Amino acid sequence: MEFKNITVIGSGTMGLGIAHVAAAGNFKVILNDVDTKSLEKALSTIQKNLAKSVELGKILQNAMDLALSNITLNTNLEDSVRQSDFVVEAIPERIDWKIDLFTKIDKVCKEHTIFASNTSGLSITEMAGTTSRPEKFIGMHFFNPVHKMKLIEIIRGLETSDETCKITEEISVKMGKETVEVNESPGFVTSRINAMIGNEAFFMLQEGVASAKDIDKAIKLGLNHPMGPFEMIDLVGLDTRLNILKYLHKSLGEKYRPCPLIEKYVNAGRLGKKVGKGVYEY
């Protein structure tokens, strides 16, 4: 069967980006959140990002208009998923919240509906096991900013079927993405490596090895990374990175123990670009 209707749950940075690329891929998209203002703000950001693409000559105006016409906003969770073929969850990295969400929508969605979690490191198998459709449950790890970053990590849980992987791959391609397939492991590929780099950068900052600015400069110019580790962590969110580190520490051992300095920053409310201050101030 043809998968046409996608629901994205969560209208934060990742959710709005996923809705953007799904709508641009000519899927009918429902963007769901509990708050109308959050949804309106998300739609405004999508409009701005599409308009910038038109200005730069990357897409035509009619492509922008089509993408926007494909998006519907909805604050009612059950109504948002009832007719969906494919649901992408993009809420905060709390496995208890995600499990609660999937348990609720599992009772409402059609039998063929596939569930995808945009987690950057949590267990797909654990989430899938709380639903009646573990074979139709998969991970889709998008990257920020979603409308610019080309990669999606597709994560197989223990019972994820080949058909679910195939459909997810096809949907990803229509969204304009390239994919890698990963067997479930804490942190997958990118989050596991990125968490280690960012954590070590914080230890160096804590020890006074160099300033944040110079550590970032060294990594960019010396190792040819497009962003320094502190620029990256400010973009991702210090609270998000700390939650990933805590999960990796619990799952994989001492080498992932979070640096005390990152915990201090989070406790001080320095969560990154989304609040205007993280390692740097914006």
Order of alpha helices (4+ residues) and beta strands (2+ residues): beta-alpha-beta-alpha-alpha-beta-alpha-beta-alpha-beta-alpha-beta-beta-alpha-beta-alpha-alpha-alpha-alpha-alpha
